Amino acid sequence: MQLRNSSSRYGWVSVFMHWAVALVVFGLFALGLWMVGLDYYSTWRKDAPDLHKSIGLVLLAVMVLRVLWRFISPPPPTLQSYSRMTRLGAKFGHSFLYLALFAVMITGYLISTADGVGIPVFGLFEVPALVSGLPDQADTAGVIHFYLAWALVIFSGLHALAALKHHFIDRDATLTRMLGRKA
């Protein structure tokens, strides 16, 4: 498989980032749901949020690299078989996924830094609290983070269903290209 994207398929860098981000998003969502239900005496009460934050910040860095990679190696053009509505839907859907991902990560950062304390990343370094002390920062960001995370996961599921529809019903190369295979 090629490193960069071509006019007919995605390269291995894009393929890897796409599937890695998808796995991490669903993993963080599951971890987030699990950790908010932990009681005071749970041994994971502190470790689960620390893990969630560390993975989230690494994901933020990967997403910045992913956006830069789209400029370095643009994705293949949409298939000619797509209708105008499908093209618009794909553009809207991908834009929403990117914006929602960044918004979820930014609200997570705002929750974690509301008290003016930085976020340690796997104990290796700390991301400073650049924004803190806003009125009800943690609560407001927490509500937005919660609902955006749900929206992101639901929309990602719809995105996957759309890819499967293209593969099994339309029998086009949409999914095949994201697996790094030639259209």
C-alpha positions in Angstrom: 0.0 0.0 0.0 1.2 3.5 -0.8 2.1 6.1 1.8 0.1 9.0 0.4 -3.4 9.3 -1.0 -3.9 9.0 -4.7 -6.8 9.8 -7.0 -8.2 6.3 -6.6 -7.5 5.4 -2.9 -6.3 6.5 0.5 -2.7 5.8 1.5 -1.7 3.9 4.6 -1.2 7.1 6.7 -4.8 8.2 6.1 -6.2 4.7 6.5 -4.3 4.2 9.8 -5.3 7.6 11.2 -9.0 7.1 10.2 -9.4 3.7 11.8 -7.2 4.5 14.9 -9.2 7.7 15.5 -12.5 5.6 15.2 -11.3 3.0 17.7 -10.0 5.6 20.1 -13.2 7.7 20.0 -15.4 4.6 20.8 -12.9 3.5 23.5 -12.9 7.0 25.1 -16.7 7.0 24.9 -16.9 3.7 26.7 -14.3 4.7 29.2 -16.2 8.0 29.9 -19.5 6.2 30.4 -17.8 3.7 32.8 -15.8 6.2 34.8 -18.7 8.6 35.6 -20.4 5.7 37.3 -17.5 4.9 39.6 -18.1 5.4 43.3 -15.9 7.2 45.7 -14.2 4.0 46.9 -13.4 2.6 43.5 -9.6 2.1 42.9 -10.2 3.5 39.4 -11.8 6.8 40.6 -8.7 8.8 39.9 -6.9 6.6 37.4 -9.8 6.4 34.9 -10.2 10.1 34.4 -6.4 10.5 34.2 -6.3 7.9 31.5 -9.3 9.4 29.7 -7.6 12.8 29.7 -4.2 11.5 28.5 -5.7 9.5 25.7 -7.9 12.5 24.7 -4.9 14.8 24.5 -3.0 12.4 22.4 -6.0 12.1 20.2 -6.1 15.9 19.9 -2.5 15.8 18.6 -3.3 13.1 16.2 -6.3 15.0 14.9 -4.1 18.1 14.3 -1.7 15.9 12.4 -4.6 14.4 10.5 -5.8 17.9 9.4 -2.3 18.8 8.3 -2.0 15.5 6.4 -5.2 16.3 4.5 -3.3 19.4 3.1 -0.1 17.4 2.5 -1.9 14.5 0.9 -5.4 15.5 -0.2 -8.1 12.7 -0.1 -9.2 11.1 -3.4 -12.1 13.0 -5.1 -15.6 11.7 -4.5 -16.8 9.0 -6.8 -18.4 10.1 -10.1 -21.4 7.8 -9.3 -22.4 10.0 -6.3 -25.4 12.2 -6.8 -25.2 15.8 -5.9 -27.0 15.1 -2.6 -24.6 12.3 -1.7 -21.7 14.7 -2.4 -23.2 17.4 -0.2 -24.1 14.8 2.5 -20.5 13.4 2.5 -19.0 16.9 2.7 -21.4 17.9 5.6 -20.9 14.6 7.4 -17.1 14.7 7.3 -17.1 18.4 8.3 -19.4 17.6 11.2 -17.2 14.7 12.4 -14.1 16.8 12.4 -15.7 19.8 14.1 -17.5 17.6 16.7 -14.2 15.7 17.4 -12.3 19.0 18.1 -15.2 20.4 20.1 -15.4 17.3 22.3 -11.7 17.5 22.9 -11.7 21.3 23.6 -14.6 20.9 26.1 -12.8 18.1 27.8 -9.8 20.4 28.1 -12.0 23.1 29.6 -13.5 20.7 32.1 -10.1 19.5 33.2 -8.5 23.0 33.5 -11.4 24.9 35.1 -9.5 25.0 38.4 -6.3 26.4 36.8 -4.4 23.1 37.1 -2.7 21.6 34.0 -3.4 18.1 32.7 -0.6 15.4 33.1 -0.3 13.2 30.0 0.6 9.7 31.1 2.9 11.2 33.7 5.3 12.3 31.0 4.5 16.0 30.7 1.8 18.4 31.5 -0.5 20.4 29.2 -0.9 23.8 31.0 -4.2 25.3 31.9 -4.4 28.2 29.5 -8.1 28.9 30.0 -9.6 28.7 33.5 -11.8 30.5 35.9 -14.6 31.2 33.5 -18.1 31.3 35.2 -19.3 27.7 35.6 -16.6 26.5 33.2 -16.5 22.9 34.3 -20.3 22.5 34.5 -21.0 24.2 31.2 -18.2 22.4 29.4 -19.2 19.2 31.0 -22.8 19.4 29.6 -21.5 20.3 26.2 -18.9 17.5 26.3 -21.5 14.9 27.3 -24.0 15.7 24.5 -21.4 16.2 21.9 -19.8 12.9 22.7 -23.2 11.2 22.3 -23.7 13.1 19.0 -20.3 12.1 17.8 -20.7 8.4 18.5 -24.2 8.3 17.0 -23.1 10.2 13.9 -20.0 8.0 13.6 -22.3 5.0 13.7 -24.4 6.5 10.9 -21.2 7.2 9.0 -20.3 3.5 9.3 -23.7 2.5 8.1 -23.5 4.8 5.1 -20.1 3.2 4.2 -21.7 -0.3 4.5 -24.6 0.9 2.4 -22.2 2.1 -0.3 -20.3 -1.2 -0.2 -23.1 -3.7 -0.1 -26.1 -2.0 -1.8 -24.5 0.6 -4.1 -21.5 -1.7 -4.7 -19.2 1.2 -5.2 -15.6 1.7 -4.0 -16.3 4.1 -1.0 -15.3 1.6 1.7 -12.7 -0.2 -0.4 -10.8 3.1 -0.8 -10.8 3.6 3.0 -9.3 0.2 3.4 -6.4 1.3 1.2 -7.4 -0.7 -1.8 -7.6 0.6 -5.3 -11.1 1.6 -6.6 
